[in-house]
Amino acid sequence: MNHEESLSAPPRRTGRIVLFGLAILGVASAVFVVRRPLMMSAPRCMAGRWHGCFDTFNGVVLMTLVTLPLAALVVWALACRRRAAGITWAWRKSLAEVGMVHGTVPFLWMTMMPGAGAGTAPRRVSLVPLRDLLTMGTGEIVGNLLVFAALGFFAPMRFTALASLPRILALGAGCSVMVETAQYVLWLDRVSSVDDVLVNTVGAVLAALASRRWWRTTAQTPSDQPRPAPAPAG
């Protein structure tokens, strides 16, 4: 058993390092692309002003990046606690929990920002599939794909009950319907569109496909169960 564990440890460590490196590269690339808009919002955010920071897309993205070290610290604390308890996949489950929250809440915040005519403009609903999709710009489509991408990526890694593509599809669709309904009920001057639901759901499913390698292996072990103690020799 010790020989088998020693053989499996290097691939796990290597995969963890590769995943961490890709995450750093992705964050660095995102910061480089949006560095100018973020710097425009930085003074207001650093001063704690709501207007010009938390009510703008640039401000929300900036605060999401600024709080990354705190999210990493939470992952480390959760993982250390799980490892001390002998729980399997401690780092993966901890990263999944924090990633779901940190990767989804900012996009939901931006999605629920009121428009200029909030509370006064007529409510708008579009129930014809693919009609709005033809008029969406590339940036809007990419943004909708990312709304529940973190949820689709991390949820099946954390919850074995969600470790299947049909369930992630149902989860993404259900969350998207709730968001579109909330936009309509709260009168946010946004179009409640079935195309938004479709694109959001596709984003969640694509993200789940990207993490399938990890959540399939996690699903093979009991969730949050301590590792069995090795039997004494002899």
matplotlib code that plots the C-alpha trace (Angstrom):
import matplotlib.pyplot as plt

x = [0.0, 2.8, 4.4, 1.1, 0.6, 4.1, 3.4, 0.1, 1.4, 3.6, 0.8, -1.6, 1.0, 1.8, -1.9, -2.3, 0.6, -0.6, -4.1, -2.6, -0.4, -3.2, -5.3, -2.5, -2.0, -5.7, -6.0, -2.8, -4.2, -7.5, -5.9, -3.7, -6.7, -8.8, -6.1, -7.1, -10.9, -10.0, -7.6, -10.4, -12.5, -9.7, -9.8, -13.5, -13.2, -10.3, -12.2, -15.2, -17.6, -20.6, -21.2, -18.6, -17.4, -19.9, -22.5, -20.2, -18.9, -15.3, -15.6, -17.0, -14.3, -11.6, -13.0, -13.2, -9.5, -8.5, -10.3, -8.5, -5.8, -8.5, -10.2, -6.9, -6.5, -9.9, -9.1, -5.9, -7.7, -10.5, -8.0, -5.8, -8.8, -10.0, -6.5, -6.2, -9.5, -8.3, -10.9, -10.2, -9.6, -9.3, -7.7, -10.1, -13.2, -12.0, -11.1, -14.5, -16.4, -14.6, -14.5, -18.2, -18.9, -16.0, -16.6, -20.4, -21.3, -19.6, -21.4, -24.7, -24.0, -23.4, -26.4, -28.7, -27.4, -30.4, -30.5, -31.1, -34.9, -35.2, -38.6, -40.0, -39.4, -41.8, -40.9, -39.5, -39.8, -38.5, -39.7, -38.8, -35.7, -32.6, -34.2, -32.2, -29.1, -28.8, -28.5, -26.1, -22.5, -19.5, -18.8, -22.4, -22.4, -19.1, -20.4, -23.5, -21.4, -19.4, -22.3, -22.6, -19.3, -17.7, -20.8, -20.7, -16.9, -16.8, -20.2, -19.7, -16.3, -17.8, -21.2, -21.2, -25.0, -24.3, -21.5, -23.3, -23.8, -27.7, -27.8, -25.4, -27.6, -30.7, -28.8, -27.6, -31.1, -32.8, -30.5, -30.8, -34.6, -34.4, -32.2, -34.4, -37.5, -35.8, -34.9, -38.5, -40.0, -37.5, -38.1, -34.4, -34.9, -33.4, -34.8, -35.8, -34.9, -35.0, -31.8, -30.0, -31.2, -29.9, -26.5, -26.0, -26.9, -24.5, -21.7, -22.3, -22.3, -19.1, -17.4, -18.5, -17.0, -13.7, -13.5, -14.9, -11.6, -11.5, -15.1, -15.3, -12.4, -13.9, -17.2, -15.5, -14.8, -17.4, -18.0, -16.5, -15.7, -12.4, -9.9, -9.9, -7.1, -4.5, -4.7, -1.8, 0.8, 0.7]
y = [0.0, 2.4, 1.7, 2.4, 5.6, 6.8, 6.2, 8.0, 11.0, 12.6, 12.7, 14.3, 16.8, 17.6, 18.0, 20.3, 22.5, 22.6, 23.7, 26.3, 27.6, 27.8, 29.7, 32.3, 32.6, 33.1, 35.8, 37.6, 37.6, 39.0, 41.7, 42.7, 42.8, 45.0, 46.9, 50.4, 50.2, 48.7, 51.6, 54.0, 52.4, 51.9, 55.3, 55.0, 51.4, 52.1, 55.0, 52.7, 54.6, 52.8, 55.0, 54.4, 51.2, 48.6, 49.8, 49.4, 46.4, 47.6, 48.1, 44.7, 43.0, 45.0, 44.0, 40.4, 40.4, 42.3, 39.7, 36.7, 36.5, 36.3, 33.5, 31.7, 32.0, 30.5, 27.6, 26.9, 27.1, 24.7, 22.3, 22.2, 21.5, 18.7, 17.1, 17.1, 15.2, 12.7, 13.7, 12.6, 15.2, 18.0, 20.6, 19.8, 20.1, 23.3, 24.9, 23.9, 25.5, 28.8, 28.8, 28.3, 31.4, 33.6, 32.8, 33.1, 36.0, 38.8, 37.7, 37.6, 41.0, 42.4, 40.7, 42.1, 45.7, 48.0, 49.8, 53.5, 53.0, 50.8, 51.1, 53.3, 51.6, 48.9, 45.3, 43.4, 39.7, 37.7, 34.1, 33.4, 31.2, 32.5, 35.8, 37.8, 35.7, 37.1, 40.6, 39.9, 41.2, 38.9, 40.4, 39.9, 36.3, 35.6, 37.3, 35.2, 32.0, 33.0, 33.7, 30.1, 28.8, 28.6, 26.8, 24.3, 23.8, 23.4, 22.1, 18.5, 18.4, 19.3, 17.5, 14.0, 14.3, 16.8, 14.8, 14.3, 16.6, 16.3, 17.4, 20.3, 21.3, 21.3, 23.3, 25.9, 26.2, 26.5, 29.2, 31.1, 31.0, 32.3, 35.2, 36.2, 36.0, 38.2, 40.8, 40.9, 41.0, 43.7, 45.8, 46.3, 47.6, 44.4, 42.0, 38.7, 36.5, 32.8, 33.2, 34.3, 31.1, 29.0, 30.7, 30.7, 27.0, 26.2, 28.0, 25.9, 22.6, 23.6, 24.4, 21.0, 19.3, 21.1, 19.8, 16.4, 14.7, 15.9, 15.5, 12.0, 10.9, 12.7, 11.0, 7.6, 8.3, 9.0, 12.6, 14.2, 10.8, 10.4, 8.0, 4.6, 4.0, 1.5, -1.9, -2.8, -5.1, -8.7]
z = [0.0, 0.8, -2.5, -4.4, -2.4, -3.2, -6.9, -6.9, -4.9, -7.6, -10.3, -7.8, -6.8, -10.4, -11.3, -8.4, -9.4, -13.0, -11.9, -9.7, -12.4, -14.9, -12.4, -11.9, -15.6, -16.2, -13.5, -14.8, -18.3, -17.2, -15.2, -18.2, -20.6, -18.3, -16.5, -17.8, -16.9, -13.5, -12.7, -13.4, -10.7, -8.2, -6.4, -5.7, -4.6, -2.3, -0.8, -0.1, -2.2, -3.5, -6.5, -9.1, -7.6, -6.4, -8.9, -12.0, -13.8, -13.5, -9.8, -9.2, -11.3, -9.4, -6.0, -7.2, -8.0, -4.9, -2.7, -4.4, -1.6, 1.0, -1.0, -1.2, 2.5, 3.1, 0.8, 2.8, 6.2, 5.0, 3.4, 6.5, 8.7, 6.4, 6.2, 10.0, 10.1, 7.5, 4.9, 1.3, -1.4, 1.2, -1.1, -4.0, -1.9, -0.2, -3.5, -5.0, -2.1, -2.3, -6.1, -6.4, -4.2, -5.4, -9.1, -9.1, -6.7, -8.8, -12.0, -10.2, -8.7, -12.2, -13.6, -11.0, -11.4, -12.2, -15.5, -16.1, -16.2, -13.2, -11.6, -14.4, -17.8, -18.9, -17.9, -20.9, -21.5, -24.5, -24.7, -28.3, -28.4, -30.3, -31.2, -28.7, -29.4, -32.9, -31.6, -28.7, -29.0, -28.4, -25.0, -23.9, -25.0, -23.2, -20.1, -20.1, -20.5, -17.4, -15.1, -13.8, -15.2, -11.8, -10.4, -13.2, -12.8, -9.1, -7.9, -9.2, -7.6, -4.2, -4.3, -5.6, -6.1, -8.9, -10.6, -13.9, -16.9, -16.9, -13.3, -14.0, -16.9, -14.6, -12.0, -14.5, -16.1, -12.7, -11.4, -14.7, -14.5, -11.0, -12.0, -15.0, -12.8, -10.1, -12.8, -13.8, -10.3, -9.0, -12.1, -12.9, -16.5, -17.9, -20.5, -19.0, -21.9, -22.6, -24.6, -21.4, -19.7, -22.7, -22.8, -19.0, -19.0, -21.8, -19.9, -16.8, -18.8, -20.7, -17.5, -16.0, -19.0, -18.4, -14.8, -15.6, -15.0, -11.3, -10.3, -11.7, -9.5, -6.5, -7.0, -6.6, -2.9, -0.1, 0.5, 3.6, 5.1, 7.1, 5.5, 7.2, 9.5, 8.2, 9.8, 12.1, 10.6, 11.8]

ax = plt.figure().add_subplot(projection="3d")
ax.plot(x, y, z, "-o")
ax.set_aspect("equal")
plt.show()
